[in-house]
Amino acid sequence: MEYRGYDSAGIAMHVENDVAHLRALGKVALLEEK
């Protein structure tokens, strides 16, 4: 992955009839902790 100066990481996935998302400020490692 290339650093572009963003200070957050997130993921979204389709769950049943909705979209679930998770976002964390900081590095990807902080998203993994959630």
mmCIF entry with sequence, helices, sheets and N, C-alpha, C, O atoms, coordinates in Angstrom:
data_MODEL
# 
_entry.id   MODEL 
# 
_entity.id                         1 
_entity.type                       polymer 
_entity.pdbx_number_of_molecules   1 
# 
_entity_poly.entity_id                      1 
_entity_poly.type                           'polypeptide(L)' 
_entity_poly.nstd_linkage                   no 
_entity_poly.nstd_monomer                   no 
_entity_poly.pdbx_seq_one_letter_code       MEYRGYDSAGIAMHVENDVAHLRALGKVALLEEK 
_entity_poly.pdbx_seq_one_letter_code_can   MEYRGYDSAGIAMHVENDVAHLRALGKVALLEEK 
_entity_poly.pdbx_strand_id                 A 
# 
loop_
_entity_poly_seq.entity_id 
_entity_poly_seq.num 
_entity_poly_seq.mon_id 
_entity_poly_seq.hetero 
1 1  MET n 
1 2  GLU n 
1 3  TYR n 
1 4  ARG n 
1 5  GLY n 
1 6  TYR n 
1 7  ASP n 
1 8  SER n 
1 9  ALA n 
1 10 GLY n 
1 11 ILE n 
1 12 ALA n 
1 13 MET n 
1 14 HIS n 
1 15 VAL n 
1 16 GLU n 
1 17 ASN n 
1 18 ASP n 
1 19 VAL n 
1 20 ALA n 
1 21 HIS n 
1 22 LEU n 
1 23 ARG n 
1 24 ALA n 
1 25 LEU n 
1 26 GLY n 
1 27 LYS n 
1 28 VAL n 
1 29 ALA n 
1 30 LEU n 
1 31 LEU n 
1 32 GLU n 
1 33 GLU n 
1 34 LYS n 
# 
_struct_asym.id          A 
_struct_asym.entity_id   1 
# 
_struct_conf.conf_type_id            HELX_P 
_struct_conf.id                      HELX_P1 
_struct_conf.pdbx_PDB_helix_id       AA1 
_struct_conf.beg_label_comp_id       VAL 
_struct_conf.beg_label_asym_id       A 
_struct_conf.beg_label_seq_id        28 
_struct_conf.pdbx_beg_PDB_ins_code   ? 
_struct_conf.end_label_comp_id       GLU 
_struct_conf.end_label_asym_id       A 
_struct_conf.end_label_seq_id        33 
_struct_conf.pdbx_end_PDB_ins_code   ? 
_struct_conf.beg_auth_comp_id        VAL 
_struct_conf.beg_auth_asym_id        A 
_struct_conf.beg_auth_seq_id         28 
_struct_conf.end_auth_comp_id        GLU 
_struct_conf.end_auth_asym_id        A 
_struct_conf.end_auth_seq_id         33 
_struct_conf.pdbx_PDB_helix_class    1 
_struct_conf.details                 ? 
_struct_conf.pdbx_PDB_helix_length   6 
# 
_struct_conf_type.id          HELX_P 
_struct_conf_type.criteria    ? 
_struct_conf_type.reference   ? 
# 
_struct_sheet.id               AA1 
_struct_sheet.type             ? 
_struct_sheet.number_strands   2 
_struct_sheet.details          ? 
# 
_struct_sheet_order.sheet_id     AA1 
_struct_sheet_order.range_id_1   1 
_struct_sheet_order.range_id_2   2 
_struct_sheet_order.offset       ? 
_struct_sheet_order.sense        anti-parallel 
# 
loop_
_struct_sheet_range.sheet_id 
_struct_sheet_range.id 
_struct_sheet_range.beg_label_comp_id 
_struct_sheet_range.beg_label_asym_id 
_struct_sheet_range.beg_label_seq_id 
_struct_sheet_range.pdbx_beg_PDB_ins_code 
_struct_sheet_range.end_label_comp_id 
_struct_sheet_range.end_label_asym_id 
_struct_sheet_range.end_label_seq_id 
_struct_sheet_range.pdbx_end_PDB_ins_code 
_struct_sheet_range.beg_auth_comp_id 
_struct_sheet_range.beg_auth_asym_id 
_struct_sheet_range.beg_auth_seq_id 
_struct_sheet_range.end_auth_comp_id 
_struct_sheet_range.end_auth_asym_id 
_struct_sheet_range.end_auth_seq_id 
AA1 1 SER A 8  ? VAL A 15 ? SER A 8  VAL A 15 
AA1 2 ASP A 18 ? LEU A 25 ? ASP A 18 LEU A 25 
# 
loop_
_atom_site.group_PDB 
_atom_site.id 
_atom_site.type_symbol 
_atom_site.label_atom_id 
_atom_site.label_alt_id 
_atom_site.label_comp_id 
_atom_site.label_asym_id 
_atom_site.label_entity_id 
_atom_site.label_seq_id 
_atom_site.pdbx_PDB_ins_code 
_atom_site.Cartn_x 
_atom_site.Cartn_y 
_atom_site.Cartn_z 
_atom_site.occupancy 
_atom_site.B_iso_or_equiv 
_atom_site.pdbx_formal_charge 
_atom_site.auth_seq_id 
_atom_site.auth_comp_id 
_atom_site.auth_asym_id 
_atom_site.auth_atom_id 
_atom_site.pdbx_PDB_model_num 
ATOM 1   N N  . MET A 1 1  ? 0.834   -1.166 0.000  1.00 0.00 ? 1  MET A N  1 
ATOM 2   C CA . MET A 1 1  ? 0.000   0.000  0.000  1.00 0.00 ? 1  MET A CA 1 
ATOM 3   C C  . MET A 1 1  ? 0.889   1.243  0.000  1.00 0.00 ? 1  MET A C  1 
ATOM 4   O O  . MET A 1 1  ? 1.968   1.238  0.593  1.00 0.00 ? 1  MET A O  1 
ATOM 5   N N  . GLU A 1 2  ? 0.452   2.263  -0.639 1.00 0.00 ? 2  GLU A N  1 
ATOM 6   C CA . GLU A 1 2  ? 1.223   3.503  -0.754 1.00 0.00 ? 2  GLU A CA 1 
ATOM 7   C C  . GLU A 1 2  ? 0.683   4.555  0.211  1.00 0.00 ? 2  GLU A C  1 
ATOM 8   O O  . GLU A 1 2  ? -0.529  4.750  0.309  1.00 0.00 ? 2  GLU A O  1 
ATOM 9   N N  . TYR A 1 3  ? 1.577   5.228  0.916  1.00 0.00 ? 3  TYR A N  1 
ATOM 10  C CA . TYR A 1 3  ? 1.169   6.291  1.840  1.00 0.00 ? 3  TYR A CA 1 
ATOM 11  C C  . TYR A 1 3  ? 0.755   7.520  1.051  1.00 0.00 ? 3  TYR A C  1 
ATOM 12  O O  . TYR A 1 3  ? 1.504   8.008  0.204  1.00 0.00 ? 3  TYR A O  1 
ATOM 13  N N  . ARG A 1 4  ? -0.441  8.018  1.333  1.00 0.00 ? 4  ARG A N  1 
ATOM 14  C CA . ARG A 1 4  ? -0.950  9.200  0.635  1.00 0.00 ? 4  ARG A CA 1 
ATOM 15  C C  . ARG A 1 4  ? -1.279  10.332 1.601  1.00 0.00 ? 4  ARG A C  1 
ATOM 16  O O  . ARG A 1 4  ? -1.896  11.321 1.205  1.00 0.00 ? 4  ARG A O  1 
ATOM 17  N N  . GLY A 1 5  ? -0.878  10.202 2.850  1.00 0.00 ? 5  GLY A N  1 
ATOM 18  C CA . GLY A 1 5  ? -1.108  11.269 3.810  1.00 0.00 ? 5  GLY A CA 1 
ATOM 19  C C  . GLY A 1 5  ? -2.425  11.167 4.562  1.00 0.00 ? 5  GLY A C  1 
ATOM 20  O O  . GLY A 1 5  ? -2.781  12.081 5.306  1.00 0.00 ? 5  GLY A O  1 
ATOM 21  N N  . TYR A 1 6  ? -3.153  10.072 4.384  1.00 0.00 ? 6  TYR A N  1 
ATOM 22  C CA . TYR A 1 6  ? -4.419  9.912  5.096  1.00 0.00 ? 6  TYR A CA 1 
ATOM 23  C C  . TYR A 1 6  ? -4.144  9.513  6.543  1.00 0.00 ? 6  TYR A C  1 
ATOM 24  O O  . TYR A 1 6  ? -3.168  8.818  6.828  1.00 0.00 ? 6  TYR A O  1 
ATOM 25  N N  . ASP A 1 7  ? -4.994  9.948  7.437  1.00 0.00 ? 7  ASP A N  1 
ATOM 26  C CA . ASP A 1 7  ? -4.822  9.643  8.857  1.00 0.00 ? 7  ASP A CA 1 
ATOM 27  C C  . ASP A 1 7  ? -5.929  8.737  9.381  1.00 0.00 ? 7  ASP A C  1 
ATOM 28  O O  . ASP A 1 7  ? -6.273  8.799  10.561 1.00 0.00 ? 7  ASP A O  1 
ATOM 29  N N  . SER A 1 8  ? -6.485  7.903  8.520  1.00 0.00 ? 8  SER A N  1 
ATOM 30  C CA . SER A 1 8  ? -7.510  6.969  8.961  1.00 0.00 ? 8  SER A CA 1 
ATOM 31  C C  . SER A 1 8  ? -7.493  5.737  8.062  1.00 0.00 ? 8  SER A C  1 
ATOM 32  O O  . SER A 1 8  ? -6.922  5.751  6.972  1.00 0.00 ? 8  SER A O  1 
ATOM 33  N N  . ALA A 1 9  ? -8.130  4.673  8.543  1.00 0.00 ? 9  ALA A N  1 
ATOM 34  C CA . ALA A 1 9  ? -8.253  3.436  7.782  1.00 0.00 ? 9  ALA A CA 1 
ATOM 35  C C  . ALA A 1 9  ? -9.664  2.918  7.989  1.00 0.00 ? 9  ALA A C  1 
ATOM 36  O O  . ALA A 1 9  ? -10.277 3.174  9.025  1.00 0.00 ? 9  ALA A O  1 
ATOM 37  N N  . GLY A 1 10 ? -10.177 2.202  7.023  1.00 0.00 ? 10 GLY A N  1 
ATOM 38  C CA . GLY A 1 10 ? -11.528 1.688  7.166  1.00 0.00 ? 10 GLY A CA 1 
ATOM 39  C C  . GLY A 1 10 ? -11.787 0.501  6.264  1.00 0.00 ? 10 GLY A C  1 
ATOM 40  O O  . GLY A 1 10 ? -11.020 0.204  5.349  1.00 0.00 ? 10 GLY A O  1 
ATOM 41  N N  . ILE A 1 11 ? -12.900 -0.173 6.553  1.00 0.00 ? 11 ILE A N  1 
ATOM 42  C CA . ILE A 1 11 ? -13.334 -1.313 5.761  1.00 0.00 ? 11 ILE A CA 1 
ATOM 43  C C  . ILE A 1 11 ? -14.862 -1.291 5.731  1.00 0.00 ? 11 ILE A C  1 
ATOM 44  O O  . ILE A 1 11 ? -15.504 -0.871 6.693  1.00 0.00 ? 11 ILE A O  1 
ATOM 45  N N  . ALA A 1 12 ? -15.427 -1.741 4.632  1.00 0.00 ? 12 ALA A N  1 
ATOM 46  C CA . ALA A 1 12 ? -16.882 -1.854 4.508  1.00 0.00 ? 12 ALA A CA 1 
ATOM 47  C C  . ALA A 1 12 ? -17.199 -3.204 3.885  1.00 0.00 ? 12 ALA A C  1 
ATOM 48  O O  . ALA A 1 12 ? -16.467 -3.683 3.019  1.00 0.00 ? 12 ALA A O  1 
ATOM 49  N N  . MET A 1 13 ? -18.294 -3.816 4.329  1.00 0.00 ? 13 MET A N  1 
ATOM 50  C CA . MET A 1 13 ? -18.698 -5.092 3.757  1.00 0.00 ? 13 MET A CA 1 
ATOM 51  C C  . MET A 1 13 ? -20.212 -5.213 3.726  1.00 0.00 ? 13 MET A C  1 
ATOM 52  O O  . MET A 1 13 ? -20.917 -4.623 4.545  1.00 0.00 ? 13 MET A O  1 
ATOM 53  N N  . HIS A 1 14 ? -20.691 -5.978 2.780  1.00 0.00 ? 14 HIS A N  1 
ATOM 54  C CA . HIS A 1 14 ? -22.120 -6.209 2.628  1.00 0.00 ? 14 HIS A CA 1 
ATOM 55  C C  . HIS A 1 14 ? -22.543 -7.276 3.630  1.00 0.00 ? 14 HIS A C  1 
ATOM 56  O O  . HIS A 1 14 ? -22.023 -8.391 3.613  1.00 0.00 ? 14 HIS A O  1 
ATOM 57  N N  . VAL A 1 15 ? -23.490 -6.930 4.507  1.00 0.00 ? 15 VAL A N  1 
ATOM 58  C CA . VAL A 1 15 ? -23.987 -7.853 5.523  1.00 0.00 ? 15 VAL A CA 1 
ATOM 59  C C  . VAL A 1 15 ? -25.504 -7.879 5.414  1.00 0.00 ? 15 VAL A C  1 
ATOM 60  O O  . VAL A 1 15 ? -26.166 -6.869 5.651  1.00 0.00 ? 15 VAL A O  1 
ATOM 61  N N  . GLU A 1 16 ? -26.055 -9.039 5.055  1.00 0.00 ? 16 GLU A N  1 
ATOM 62  C CA . GLU A 1 16 ? -27.485 -9.195 4.813  1.00 0.00 ? 16 GLU A CA 1 
ATOM 63  C C  . GLU A 1 16 ? -27.939 -8.135 3.814  1.00 0.00 ? 16 GLU A C  1 
ATOM 64  O O  . GLU A 1 16 ? -27.459 -8.131 2.680  1.00 0.00 ? 16 GLU A O  1 
ATOM 65  N N  . ASN A 1 17 ? -28.841 -7.243 4.191  1.00 0.00 ? 17 ASN A N  1 
ATOM 66  C CA . ASN A 1 17 ? -29.329 -6.214 3.267  1.00 0.00 ? 17 ASN A CA 1 
ATOM 67  C C  . ASN A 1 17 ? -28.778 -4.843 3.614  1.00 0.00 ? 17 ASN A C  1 
ATOM 68  O O  . ASN A 1 17 ? -29.411 -3.826 3.327  1.00 0.00 ? 17 ASN A O  1 
ATOM 69  N N  . ASP A 1 18 ? -27.618 -4.807 4.224  1.00 0.00 ? 18 ASP A N  1 
ATOM 70  C CA . ASP A 1 18 ? -27.042 -3.548 4.677  1.00 0.00 ? 18 ASP A CA 1 
ATOM 71  C C  . ASP A 1 18 ? -25.533 -3.552 4.403  1.00 0.00 ? 18 ASP A C  1 
ATOM 72  O O  . ASP A 1 18 ? -24.959 -4.565 4.005  1.00 0.00 ? 18 ASP A O  1 
ATOM 73  N N  . VAL A 1 19 ? -24.923 -2.412 4.624  1.00 0.00 ? 19 VAL A N  1 
ATOM 74  C CA . VAL A 1 19 ? -23.474 -2.289 4.509  1.00 0.00 ? 19 VAL A CA 1 
ATOM 75  C C  . VAL A 1 19 ? -22.930 -1.952 5.891  1.00 0.00 ? 19 VAL A C  1 
ATOM 76  O O  . VAL A 1 19 ? -23.296 -0.934 6.478  1.00 0.00 ? 19 VAL A O  1 
ATOM 77  N N  . ALA A 1 20 ? -22.063 -2.802 6.402  1.00 0.00 ? 20 ALA A N  1 
ATOM 78  C CA . ALA A 1 20 ? -21.423 -2.561 7.695  1.00 0.00 ? 20 ALA A CA 1 
ATOM 79  C C  . ALA A 1 20 ? -20.067 -1.934 7.437  1.00 0.00 ? 20 ALA A C  1 
ATOM 80  O O  . ALA A 1 20 ? -19.348 -2.352 6.528  1.00 0.00 ? 20 ALA A O  1 
ATOM 81  N N  . HIS A 1 21 ? -19.713 -0.934 8.233  1.00 0.00 ? 21 HIS A N  1 
ATOM 82  C CA . HIS A 1 21 ? -18.411 -0.300 8.043  1.00 0.00 ? 21 HIS A CA 1 
ATOM 83  C C  . HIS A 1 21 ? -17.747 -0.045 9.385  1.00 0.00 ? 21 HIS A C  1 
ATOM 84  O O  . HIS A 1 21 ? -18.406 0.116  10.412 1.00 0.00 ? 21 HIS A O  1 
ATOM 85  N N  . LEU A 1 22 ? -16.437 -0.016 9.342  1.00 0.00 ? 22 LEU A N  1 
ATOM 86  C CA . LEU A 1 22 ? -15.624 0.222  10.529 1.00 0.00 ? 22 LEU A CA 1 
ATOM 87  C C  . LEU A 1 22 ? -14.502 1.153  10.122 1.00 0.00 ? 22 LEU A C  1 
ATOM 88  O O  . LEU A 1 22 ? -13.842 0.936  9.105  1.00 0.00 ? 22 LEU A O  1 
ATOM 89  N N  . ARG A 1 23 ? -14.287 2.182  10.910 1.00 0.00 ? 23 ARG A N  1 
ATOM 90  C CA . ARG A 1 23 ? -13.259 3.171  10.590 1.00 0.00 ? 23 ARG A CA 1 
ATOM 91  C C  . ARG A 1 23 ? -12.475 3.485  11.855 1.00 0.00 ? 23 ARG A C  1 
ATOM 92  O O  . ARG A 1 23 ? -13.033 3.528  12.951 1.00 0.00 ? 23 ARG A O  1 
ATOM 93  N N  . ALA A 1 24 ? -11.189 3.703  11.691 1.00 0.00 ? 24 ALA A N  1 
ATOM 94  C CA . ALA A 1 24 ? -10.336 4.061  12.819 1.00 0.00 ? 24 ALA A CA 1 
ATOM 95  C C  . ALA A 1 24 ? -9.411  5.189  12.399 1.00 0.00 ? 24 ALA A C  1 
ATOM 96  O O  . ALA A 1 24 ? -8.837  5.161  11.310 1.00 0.00 ? 24 ALA A O  1 
ATOM 97  N N  . LEU A 1 25 ? -9.273  6.166  13.254 1.00 0.00 ? 25 LEU A N  1 
ATOM 98  C CA . LEU A 1 25 ? -8.318  7.235  13.009 1.00 0.00 ? 25 LEU A CA 1 
ATOM 99  C C  . LEU A 1 25 ? -6.928  6.711  13.313 1.00 0.00 ? 25 LEU A C  1 
ATOM 100 O O  . LEU A 1 25 ? -6.728  6.015  14.308 1.00 0.00 ? 25 LEU A O  1 
ATOM 101 N N  . GLY A 1 26 ? -5.986  7.032  12.482 1.00 0.00 ? 26 GLY A N  1 
ATOM 102 C CA . GLY A 1 26 ? -4.618  6.575  12.684 1.00 0.00 ? 26 GLY A CA 1 
ATOM 103 C C  . GLY A 1 26 ? -4.239  5.499  11.689 1.00 0.00 ? 26 GLY A C  1 
ATOM 104 O O  . GLY A 1 26 ? -4.776  5.448  10.583 1.00 0.00 ? 26 GLY A O  1 
ATOM 105 N N  . LYS A 1 27 ? -3.324  4.648  12.077 1.00 0.00 ? 27 LYS A N  1 
ATOM 106 C CA . LYS A 1 27 ? -2.772  3.635  11.182 1.00 0.00 ? 27 LYS A CA 1 
ATOM 107 C C  . LYS A 1 27 ? -3.657  2.395  11.112 1.00 0.00 ? 27 LYS A C  1 
ATOM 108 O O  . LYS A 1 27 ? -4.565  2.219  11.924 1.00 0.00 ? 27 LYS A O  1 
ATOM 109 N N  . VAL A 1 28 ? -3.381  1.543  10.133 1.00 0.00 ? 28 VAL A N  1 
ATOM 110 C CA . VAL A 1 28 ? -4.150  0.318  9.931  1.00 0.00 ? 28 VAL A CA 1 
ATOM 111 C C  . VAL A 1 28 ? -4.122  -0.555 11.184 1.00 0.00 ? 28 VAL A C  1 
ATOM 112 O O  . VAL A 1 28 ? -5.109  -1.231 11.475 1.00 0.00 ? 28 VAL A O  1 
ATOM 113 N N  . ALA A 1 29 ? -3.035  -0.556 11.920 1.00 0.00 ? 29 ALA A N  1 
ATOM 114 C CA . ALA A 1 29 ? -2.934  -1.363 13.143 1.00 0.00 ? 29 ALA A CA 1 
ATOM 115 C C  . ALA A 1 29 ? -4.037  -1.008 14.134 1.00 0.00 ? 29 ALA A C  1 
ATOM 116 O O  . ALA A 1 29 ? -4.516  -1.888 14.850 1.00 0.00 ? 29 ALA A O  1 
ATOM 117 N N  . LEU A 1 30 ? -4.449  0.248  14.195 1.00 0.00 ? 30 LEU A N  1 
ATOM 118 C CA . LEU A 1 30 ? -5.527  0.648  15.099 1.00 0.00 ? 30 LEU A CA 1 
ATOM 119 C C  . LEU A 1 30 ? -6.859  0.067  14.644 1.00 0.00 ? 30 LEU A C  1 
ATOM 120 O O  . LEU A 1 30 ? -7.712  -0.238 15.477 1.00 0.00 ? 30 LEU A O  1 
ATOM 121 N N  . LEU A 1 31 ? -7.050  -0.089 13.347 1.00 0.00 ? 31 LEU A N  1 
ATOM 122 C CA . LEU A 1 31 ? -8.264  -0.716 12.827 1.00 0.00 ? 31 LEU A CA 1 
ATOM 123 C C  . LEU A 1 31 ? -8.281  -2.190 13.205 1.00 0.00 ? 31 LEU A C  1 
ATOM 124 O O  . LEU A 1 31 ? -9.336  -2.728 13.539 1.00 0.00 ? 31 LEU A O  1 
ATOM 125 N N  . GLU A 1 32 ? -7.130  -2.847 13.156 1.00 0.00 ? 32 GLU A N  1 
ATOM 126 C CA . GLU A 1 32 ? -7.042  -4.265 13.516 1.00 0.00 ? 32 GLU A CA 1 
ATOM 127 C C  . GLU A 1 32 ? -7.412  -4.478 14.981 1.00 0.00 ? 32 GLU A C  1 
ATOM 128 O O  . GLU A 1 32 ? -7.956  -5.529 15.322 1.00 0.00 ? 32 GLU A O  1 
ATOM 129 N N  . GLU A 1 33 ? -7.133  -3.515 15.855 1.00 0.00 ? 33 GLU A N  1 
ATOM 130 C CA . GLU A 1 33 ? -7.445  -3.642 17.277 1.00 0.00 ? 33 GLU A CA 1 
ATOM 131 C C  . GLU A 1 33 ? -8.944  -3.615 17.533 1.00 0.00 ? 33 GLU A C  1 
ATOM 132 O O  . GLU A 1 33 ? -9.410  -4.187 18.518 1.00 0.00 ? 33 GLU A O  1 
ATOM 133 N N  . LYS A 1 34 ? -9.710  -2.956 16.658 1.00 0.00 ? 34 LYS A N  1 
ATOM 134 C CA . LYS A 1 34 ? -11.165 -2.883 16.823 1.00 0.00 ? 34 LYS A CA 1 
ATOM 135 C C  . LYS A 1 34 ? -11.761 -4.199 16.416 1.00 0.00 ? 34 LYS A C  1 
ATOM 136 O O  . LYS A 1 34 ? -12.979 -4.369 16.473 1.00 0.00 ? 34 LYS A O  1 
# 
